[in-house]
Amino acid sequence: MTTGIEPLGGAVVDGRTESMGAEMAAEARADDGMGVTALMEAVRAGRAAEVPALLEPLDADARKEAVNRLKELRSEVRSWDWSRWVEATRVRRALYVAGAGCHTGSAAAAAWLGGRDLLSWRTEDGFLALRVLVDREADWRADVAHRLAAKPTVAEGSYDLIRGLLEGSGAPVPATDGYVVGWTRRIAEGELLERLRADPQTPVLVAHALSMREVPDLLAEPGKDGSAKRWSAALAALAEEGVIDRAEVVDLCVSRLLRGGRPRDLRFPLGMLQLVPPNAEERRDRIADWIGMTADGTSTVAGYAQKVLTGLALEGALPGGAFSEMTAGVLFRTEKKLLRAQLTLVNKVLAKNPALAAEVLPVVAEAFGHDDTEVQERALQVVARHLKAVDGRVRRELAEAASLLGPAHRATAEVVFGGDLGEGEHLPYEEILPPVPEPQFLPGPVGTVEELMEDLLVQRRSGGTMEFELALDGLVRHAHQDREGVASRVRETFADAYWQDNASSFHLDHFRHGPRGTEAVLASLVGKVEQKRIKKGMNQPVPMTSCVHGAMEATQDIRIWEIAHLIGGGTLPLLLSTPSRHTGGIDPLELVRRLREYADAGLEPAPVDLGHALLRIRRQDPSAARAAEEAESLGSAGGARLAAWLRSESPLEATVRFHPRGEKESGRWWLVDRILVEMTKRATVRKEFPKAFHWLGGSLLPNARRCYHWEQVPEHGATLLPADRELLAACLLSSMASAVDGDSTRDVTGPLTLLAEGEGQVGRAVALVLAFGLGCRDADDRLRAVDALLVLAARGDLDAAQVGRDVAWLLAERSMKPNRLADAARTAAATGAYGTVWTILSAALPPLLEAETPMRGLGELLAIAADCAERCGATGEMAGLERHATARGTSQLVTQAKRLWSALRQGADQSTTETS
């Protein structure tokens, strides 16, 4: 007789024993169920430290059940509002550890550990997760580690977890950007050289760090503790010891420098290349690489490569063709130091090997057309010194290239080339200015609701000012025809918007003016904003203590809330204030057409919408008189307002005043602190416009120190005044001034394009804002200012002399740096606008020349002025110039003063000869 029991999992045939086994299994499942419950209670309470112990007794089935419950809790936490963020943070930390231990698949576990909502800055969370994963198989752990390392935003913060998972797995090191960043931070916590030497991952991760596009901060930035230098010195020591491969370091550094990038990211490989220099064979093998760096590298990279090639050239190890290619690349650059060094090198090389002259001198002659006349002069000297080494054909080629030289070097070129030079052309000077921009008309109303939703989605992400205006007008038009239908589409399209959540009502107080203002209108359309909030927005005051930027913002806000109040209510069929041109302007006849549509429907315009439209109307348009007559014939109040506005003269003005320069206890007075913009008092504006616009009639106190918008450019607000450029310029002054003597402000000159292409009078404020733009710290800001200046000149609206006087003031009081002005002036002159630039500089230079102590950089400005005077044939006297032109010395100031003085005298003589 058998017992019916088989050992260790055998079949059970005895009924009683089968029942006992079922009871035991039930008890085990009950225990697992209690374990899952305990785990979930700990997770919901945010007790992350208890999770590893609670996971230990759970089997695979229990963990699978727990995963489902953890996912439900995770979704729940995501729906909590901001008031529970402390509780949510604790729960997420516990979720992070519990989910890591409950997922059995490596991909699922990595996805959970890499969830952005679960990641924490607390490093102990990674150690807790590692505790629940340490008993997994090596291949499984390595797979999870590599998946995490492949996610840049995850790997950096999860370095300790990734490294712990890899320990003992035998898997390769995950050389990814994020993992390397995390490694650099962790390994720097101690004696760097010793820790690098002891870490087996060092060779792999150093190699990756040297090839990264964005170098880790510790390797790129000096820091207070000199961290970058410590890293470079430590790695150089390891290369010398053989811990890392020296030849590989050189190869990786050269490759990284060739790829280019930001100076910040090239500093580390360049520093390493200087500490671990290539040997003679490596220098010769990479000649093409060095030449590429001299042509396209940053200044410091090009300078290093130039030194390497200089050594090869002087050793006779640089072939003639390579030397010519190097010279061509360097002479195409703008850095004077590199250019001077290269021309000096050419002299030395040709002195040793005159046979190269026929190949190299034509390359040097390309510098005859360089913007800098000093470079032209040095190139001419090099050619003159070695001209005897070339034959007649090359000599004629060089003489032909000499036509690129500026007038100042014509006499020297005649001596050098003699009869081969030929007669110079004496064509009358012609100023080259950009074509006057053609008007850009905005498209008509949005066609279908589907197109409108697409436009609103684009606007939500990255739309510009005009896209915002068109989308807002389309929303008003479609809501007027079918409010409920449009509201339904809005709910569907913007289902994920924060204002759709009733729990997010807190944020409704933070709708902003500008392109994101559509959110207030959309939320109102679907009933997510209380009427008291809308009324509050419509009735908000513009305090008399506000700055002009704050007043602009308030006016924009009030307009948005008025639209939110009226949209879909039957009284707003379209927006009168929607621009018809890209500058924000509205053509007079277009506004008459819109008012006629209102009149035909028996509707009156919304007050702020109409006021906004009047400010945007192009009052100087040729059709203004006709539009006034047609508007008056409408017989409506809106038409009468438009007619009166078009017939009024200079309704808005502003006065710009300055505090005297002084010293504060904490330092100097910033330029932005001293600008006062005072609106002229206009009773008409206060009487006929809503309160939102009364600040334009003189209700603001002119106090610059209340402006906190110095680093914010009101580009959207700039379209509020497209028909009054002088007033708009006055409103832009503080933002522009902050970019002149500030250290970080940039991207402030965008509105200058609208200013240049807009309408209205041009006066001192426009000249001053252009002067500020030419002296901005950021090169892109200066470039936009140059573009605006040239457009104004092309339209005949530029007072160049006033710009020059304002520039002189800014330079004299040390608010503007001469090198920034020189860069802008050189850029403008290079377009062919020599006469315009001369007019600016001829007004700016006399006060600087008459100063007792010449400012640094004055010689560079004189060089540009001399170039402009030579090319446009300027004449006349310049106060203070003769004193410097007759002084002794060879400084740039004296040299360029003599050149300018000579150019003005030659221009006067030529003018006299032509008159005779």
C-alpha positions, 0 to 999 in steps of 0.5 A: 500500500502506497502513502500517496505522497511523493517527496518535493512536489510529487503528485498527491493521490491521497485525498486528505493530504491533497486537502492539507496542501491546498490549505497550506497554499491558501495560507501562503497566498494569504500571507503574500496578500497581507505582505502586499497590503503592508507594502502598499500601506508603507508606500502610501505613507511615504516610508521608503526606508521600510520598503526593502524589508517588506519586499523580501518575503513576497514571491513572484505572484505577489510582486506582480499583484503589487505592480498593478497596485503601484501603477494605480497609486502612481496615476493617483499621485499624478492627479494631486494638486500642488497643495499636496506636493510634499506628500506626493514627493514622499510617496513617489520616493517609496514608489520608486523603490517598490516598483524597482523591486516588483518588476521582474522584466529588465525593460520594465524595471528600467522604465520605472526607475527612469520615470521623470516623476519618480526621480529624486535628488536624494541619493539614498533612494538609489541605494534603497533601490539597489538593495532590492535589486542586488540579488538579481542575475548579473545579466539582468542587472547589467541590462537595467544599468545600460538602459538607465545609462542611455537616458541622458536626464536619468543617468546623471542622477542615477550614477550610483545606482547604475554603478552598483548594478554593474558591480560584479556583472562583468558587463562593459562600462556604459560610456554615455554623456549622462553617466560620465557627468555623474562619474565626474561629480562623484569621483571628484569627492576626494583626492582626485588623482588617487581616485582616478588611478584606482578606478578601473572605469577611468580609461573608458570614461576619460576617453568618452569625456574627451569626445563629448559635445558638451563637456561636464562642468567640472572639466570645463569651468575653472571654478573657485577650487580650480576644478578644471585645472585639477582634472587636466593635471591629474589626467596628464599625470595618468597619461604619463604613467600609462594608466590612460593611453597618451596617443589616444588622448592626443587623437581624441583631443584633436578630433574634438577640436576639429568638430568645433563648438562653444569655447567652453566645450573646447577648453578642456580638450585644448588644455589636455593637448597642451599638457599632453603635447603631440610628438614630432611624428604626430604633429607631422601626421596631422598637418591637415587637421592643424590647417583645418583648425586655423581656418575654422576653429575658435580664436584660441584653437586656431592660435594653438594650431597656428603655433604647431604649424609655425614650428613645422614651417620653420623646421622645413617640415611643412610642404609649400601647398600646405603652407599656402592653404594655411595662410589662406585660411588664417588671412580670411579670419578677423583676429588681428593677432592671428593675421599679424603672426601669419604675415610675420611667418610668411616673411620668415618662410619666404626668406628661407625658401624664396621659391615658394613666393610664386605660390604664397604671394597671391594668397597674401594678396587676397588680404588686400581686400581685408576690412582692416587697413592695417592688415592691408598695409602689412600684406602689401609690405610682405608682397613688396619685400618678396616681389623680386622672387616672382616672374612677370605673370605673377607680378601682374596678378599681384598688381591686379589684386592691388586694386582691392587696396583702400585709397590710403595705400594707393601711393605705396602700391604705385611705388611697389608695382610701378606701371603694372598697377594701371590707372585707378578708377575714379567713379563718383561715390554711391551710397549702398543702402538696403532696399526699402522693405515692402509692406507685408500684409497679414492673411485674412481670418482663419477659415475653419474651426479645425484650422483655428485649433491647429493655429491655437496649438501652434500659438500655445507652443511657440507662436509669435506676436502676429500669429497670436493676434490672428489666432485671437481674432479667429477665435472671436469670429468663430465663437460669435457664430457658434459658441457652444461648438467652438467651446466643445472643440476647445475642451477636446483640443486642450484636454491636457491644459492646466486650466481645464482642471478645476483644482488648478483654479489658483493658476487662473490668477496668473494668466499673462499678457502677450502671446499666452493671453489666449489661455484666459480667453479659452478658459473663459470660453469653456466656463473655467473662469469665474466672472469676478476674476474676469471683472477684476482683470477688466477693471485693473488699474494702471498705477501712476507709479508704474513704469512704461513697461508695466503700463504696457503690460496692464493695457494688454491684460485689460484687452485680453480680459475684455475679450474673455468677457465678451467672447461668444456673447453676440456683441463681439463679431470680430476684433477691430484691433487685429493688425493688418500689417506685420509691424502691428499697424492697421490700414485706415480703410481696413478699420473703416470696413470693420466698423461698417460691419459693426454698424450694419449689425447694430453693434457698438465696439468694445471700448478697449478693443477700439482704443487699441485699434486707434493706437495701431491705425496708420495715421500717415497712410495716403488713404487716411483722409479718405478713410476719415470721410468714410468713417464719419459717413458711417453715422456711428460713434466708433466711426466718429471716433476714428474720423476725429483721431485721423484728423488730429495732430500729434496726439501722443508725445514723450520727453526723455530726460536723464539724471546726472551721473553720480556715485552710489554707496554700492557702486556706480549709477547704471545708465538704466537708472538715470533715464526718465520717460515722461508722457506729455499730458493730453486731455483728449486721451484721458477724455476719449479713451478708456482708463487702460490708456490714460497713461499715454496721456501723461498719468504716469510719474516719470521715475526710472527706478521703479522699472523692473523690466530692464531685462525684458523686452516688450516685443509684444507690447511694441505692437501697441504703438506701431504708428508712433515710433518716437513714443515706442522708442521712448518706451524701449529705452530702459531695456536697451540701456540695460544691454549697453552697460549690463553684463547679461542682458541680451536679445533686446533689440528685436523691437527695433525691426518694427521700429524701423519699418513702422510709422510716425515721426522720428526724433531724439528717442529713436536716435538714442535707442539706435545709439544704445543698440549699436553699443549692446553687449551681445553681437546679435543685438548689435547686428539687429541694431545695424539692420534697423539703422540701415533701414531707417537710412534707406527710408530717409528717416535717420538722423545720423548726426544725432545718433553720433552725438548720442554715441559720443555722450555714451562713450564719454561717460563710459556707459558704452565700450568703444570696441562694441561701437567699432564692431557695429560701425564696421559691420554697417560700413561693410554693407556699402553705407560708408557715408551714413557711418561717416556722418555718425562718426564725424559727430561722435569723434570730436568730443572724444578727440578733444578729451584730455586723456584719449579713451582706449579704443579710440584708434580703432574708431578713427581707423573706421572713420578714415576708411569711410572718409576715403571711400565717400570722399568726405571733407571738412575739419574735425575738432581735436583731430590735428592735435593727434595727427601731428603727434609723434609716435606709431600708436594706432591712435596717432597712425589713424589720426594722420590717415583720417586727417590726410583723407579729409585734406585729400577730399577737400583738394579733390573737391576743389579740383572738380569744382575748378 
